């Protein structure tokens, strides 16, 4: 849980530095999907390449579900926070 909390803090600091178009929800979903894919390759694919996994497909499904849930929650939190900061749903700086 500590690792996830540190990741969330780091990604929350990184998010405002990214220029993504769309509403607060669209930007949050794009950012979370991009970062989630990065984490998926390093957490799931790299683990399978390094370790012996008895049931590869079950492992991929379980870990993928966990990461979708984790980064789905991140997208919701980012969208809610940044929608409140930017009520017109305009990209930051516009």
ChimeraX commands (.cxc) that place a marker at each C-alpha (Angstrom):
marker #1 position 0.00,0.00,0.00 radius 0.5
marker #1 position 2.90,2.36,0.70 radius 0.5
marker #1 position 4.24,1.77,-2.79 radius 0.5
marker #1 position 0.86,2.62,-4.33 radius 0.5
marker #1 position 0.60,5.76,-2.19 radius 0.5
marker #1 position 4.05,6.92,-3.33 radius 0.5
marker #1 position 3.13,6.17,-6.95 radius 0.5
marker #1 position -0.12,8.14,-6.64 radius 0.5
marker #1 position 1.67,11.13,-5.12 radius 0.5
marker #1 position 4.34,11.08,-7.84 radius 0.5
marker #1 position 1.79,10.76,-10.64 radius 0.5
marker #1 position -0.35,13.52,-9.12 radius 0.5
marker #1 position 2.65,15.84,-9.25 radius 0.5
marker #1 position 3.47,14.75,-12.82 radius 0.5
marker #1 position -0.10,15.11,-14.16 radius 0.5
marker #1 position -0.31,18.93,-14.25 radius 0.5
marker #1 position 2.97,19.02,-16.20 radius 0.5
marker #1 position 1.44,17.05,-19.11 radius 0.5
marker #1 position -0.35,18.85,-21.93 radius 0.5
marker #1 position -3.38,16.77,-22.82 radius 0.5
marker #1 position -6.43,18.04,-24.65 radius 0.5
marker #1 position -10.06,17.58,-23.70 radius 0.5
marker #1 position -12.18,17.89,-20.61 radius 0.5
marker #1 position -10.84,17.14,-17.15 radius 0.5
marker #1 position -12.25,13.61,-17.47 radius 0.5
marker #1 position -10.71,13.02,-20.91 radius 0.5
marker #1 position -7.30,14.29,-19.78 radius 0.5
marker #1 position -7.38,12.17,-16.62 radius 0.5
marker #1 position -8.35,9.03,-18.54 radius 0.5
marker #1 position -5.66,9.61,-21.19 radius 0.5
marker #1 position -2.98,10.19,-18.56 radius 0.5
marker #1 position -4.02,7.19,-16.47 radius 0.5
marker #1 position -4.16,4.92,-19.53 radius 0.5
marker #1 position -0.72,6.01,-20.67 radius 0.5
marker #1 position 0.90,5.61,-17.26 radius 0.5
marker #1 position -1.06,2.41,-16.62 radius 0.5
marker #1 position 0.31,0.86,-19.82 radius 0.5
marker #1 position 3.82,1.79,-18.75 radius 0.5
marker #1 position 3.32,0.20,-15.33 radius 0.5
marker #1 position 1.67,-2.86,-16.93 radius 0.5
marker #1 position 4.72,-3.55,-19.08 radius 0.5
marker #1 position 7.11,-3.17,-16.16 radius 0.5
marker #1 position 5.01,-4.99,-13.55 radius 0.5
marker #1 position 3.42,-7.77,-15.59 radius 0.5
marker #1 position 5.48,-8.46,-18.69 radius 0.5
marker #1 position 8.84,-7.93,-16.99 radius 0.5
marker #1 position 7.84,-10.16,-14.08 radius 0.5
marker #1 position 6.84,-12.99,-16.43 radius 0.5
marker #1 position 10.12,-12.63,-18.30 radius 0.5
marker #1 position 12.15,-12.85,-15.07 radius 0.5
marker #1 position 10.22,-15.40,-13.02 radius 0.5
marker #1 position 8.67,-18.80,-13.56 radius 0.5
marker #1 position 4.90,-18.39,-13.52 radius 0.5
marker #1 position 2.80,-21.57,-13.41 radius 0.5
marker #1 position -0.31,-20.11,-15.07 radius 0.5
marker #1 position 0.77,-17.19,-17.22 radius 0.5
marker #1 position -2.70,-16.27,-18.47 radius 0.5
marker #1 position -4.20,-16.24,-14.97 radius 0.5
marker #1 position -1.31,-14.12,-13.72 radius 0.5
marker #1 position -1.73,-11.64,-16.60 radius 0.5
marker #1 position -5.49,-11.43,-16.02 radius 0.5
marker #1 position -5.15,-10.94,-12.26 radius 0.5
marker #1 position -2.40,-8.32,-12.47 radius 0.5
marker #1 position -4.10,-6.52,-15.37 radius 0.5
marker #1 position -7.34,-6.29,-13.38 radius 0.5
marker #1 position -5.43,-4.90,-10.41 radius 0.5
marker #1 position -3.71,-2.24,-12.54 radius 0.5
marker #1 position -6.94,-1.28,-14.34 radius 0.5
marker #1 position -8.57,-0.82,-10.94 radius 0.5
marker #1 position -5.60,1.13,-9.56 radius 0.5
marker #1 position -5.29,3.49,-12.52 radius 0.5
marker #1 position -9.07,3.75,-12.90 radius 0.5
marker #1 position -9.23,5.12,-9.36 radius 0.5
marker #1 position -6.36,7.48,-10.20 radius 0.5
marker #1 position -8.26,8.78,-13.26 radius 0.5
marker #1 position -11.40,9.45,-11.21 radius 0.5
marker #1 position -9.46,11.28,-8.48 radius 0.5
marker #1 position -7.48,13.37,-10.98 radius 0.5
marker #1 position -10.61,14.27,-12.93 radius 0.5
marker #1 position -12.53,15.29,-9.81 radius 0.5
marker #1 position -9.66,17.39,-8.46 radius 0.5
marker #1 position -8.91,19.11,-11.75 radius 0.5
marker #1 position -12.55,19.59,-12.74 radius 0.5
marker #1 position -13.01,21.50,-9.49 radius 0.5
marker #1 position -9.92,23.61,-10.26 radius 0.5
marker #1 position -11.07,24.27,-13.82 radius 0.5
marker #1 position -14.90,24.45,-13.86 radius 0.5
marker #1 position -15.10,25.43,-17.55 radius 0.5
marker #1 position -13.48,22.08,-18.49 radius 0.5
marker #1 position -10.87,23.93,-20.53 radius 0.5
marker #1 position -7.30,22.65,-20.67 radius 0.5
marker #1 position -5.05,24.30,-18.10 radius 0.5
marker #1 position -3.63,27.60,-19.30 radius 0.5
marker #1 position -6.52,28.41,-21.67 radius 0.5
marker link #1:1,2 radius 0.2
marker link #1:2,3 radius 0.2
marker link #1:3,4 radius 0.2
marker link #1:4,5 radius 0.2
marker link #1:5,6 radius 0.2
marker link #1:6,7 radius 0.2
marker link #1:7,8 radius 0.2
marker link #1:8,9 radius 0.2
marker link #1:9,10 radius 0.2
marker link #1:10,11 radius 0.2
marker link #1:11,12 radius 0.2
marker link #1:12,13 radius 0.2
marker link #1:13,14 radius 0.2
marker link #1:14,15 radius 0.2
marker link #1:15,16 radius 0.2
marker link #1:16,17 radius 0.2
marker link #1:17,18 radius 0.2
marker link #1:18,19 radius 0.2
marker link #1:19,20 radius 0.2
marker link #1:20,21 radius 0.2
marker link #1:21,22 radius 0.2
marker link #1:22,23 radius 0.2
marker link #1:23,24 radius 0.2
marker link #1:24,25 radius 0.2
marker link #1:25,26 radius 0.2
marker link #1:26,27 radius 0.2
marker link #1:27,28 radius 0.2
marker link #1:28,29 radius 0.2
marker link #1:29,30 radius 0.2
marker link #1:30,31 radius 0.2
marker link #1:31,32 radius 0.2
marker link #1:32,33 radius 0.2
marker link #1:33,34 radius 0.2
marker link #1:34,35 radius 0.2
marker link #1:35,36 radius 0.2
marker link #1:36,37 radius 0.2
marker link #1:37,38 radius 0.2
marker link #1:38,39 radius 0.2
marker link #1:39,40 radius 0.2
marker link #1:40,41 radius 0.2
marker link #1:41,42 radius 0.2
marker link #1:42,43 radius 0.2
marker link #1:43,44 radius 0.2
marker link #1:44,45 radius 0.2
marker link #1:45,46 radius 0.2
marker link #1:46,47 radius 0.2
marker link #1:47,48 radius 0.2
marker link #1:48,49 radius 0.2
marker link #1:49,50 radius 0.2
marker link #1:50,51 radius 0.2
marker link #1:51,52 radius 0.2
marker link #1:52,53 radius 0.2
marker link #1:53,54 radius 0.2
marker link #1:54,55 radius 0.2
marker link #1:55,56 radius 0.2
marker link #1:56,57 radius 0.2
marker link #1:57,58 radius 0.2
marker link #1:58,59 radius 0.2
marker link #1:59,60 radius 0.2
marker link #1:60,61 radius 0.2
marker link #1:61,62 radius 0.2
marker link #1:62,63 radius 0.2
marker link #1:63,64 radius 0.2
marker link #1:64,65 radius 0.2
marker link #1:65,66 radius 0.2
marker link #1:66,67 radius 0.2
marker link #1:67,68 radius 0.2
marker link #1:68,69 radius 0.2
marker link #1:69,70 radius 0.2
marker link #1:70,71 radius 0.2
marker link #1:71,72 radius 0.2
marker link #1:72,73 radius 0.2
marker link #1:73,74 radius 0.2
marker link #1:74,75 radius 0.2
marker link #1:75,76 radius 0.2
marker link #1:76,77 radius 0.2
marker link #1:77,78 radius 0.2
marker link #1:78,79 radius 0.2
marker link #1:79,80 radius 0.2
marker link #1:80,81 radius 0.2
marker link #1:81,82 radius 0.2
marker link #1:82,83 radius 0.2
marker link #1:83,84 radius 0.2
marker link #1:84,85 radius 0.2
marker link #1:85,86 radius 0.2
marker link #1:86,87 radius 0.2
marker link #1:87,88 radius 0.2
marker link #1:88,89 radius 0.2
marker link #1:89,90 radius 0.2
marker link #1:90,91 radius 0.2
marker link #1:91,92 radius 0.2
marker link #1:92,93 radius 0.2
marker link #1:93,94 radius 0.2
view
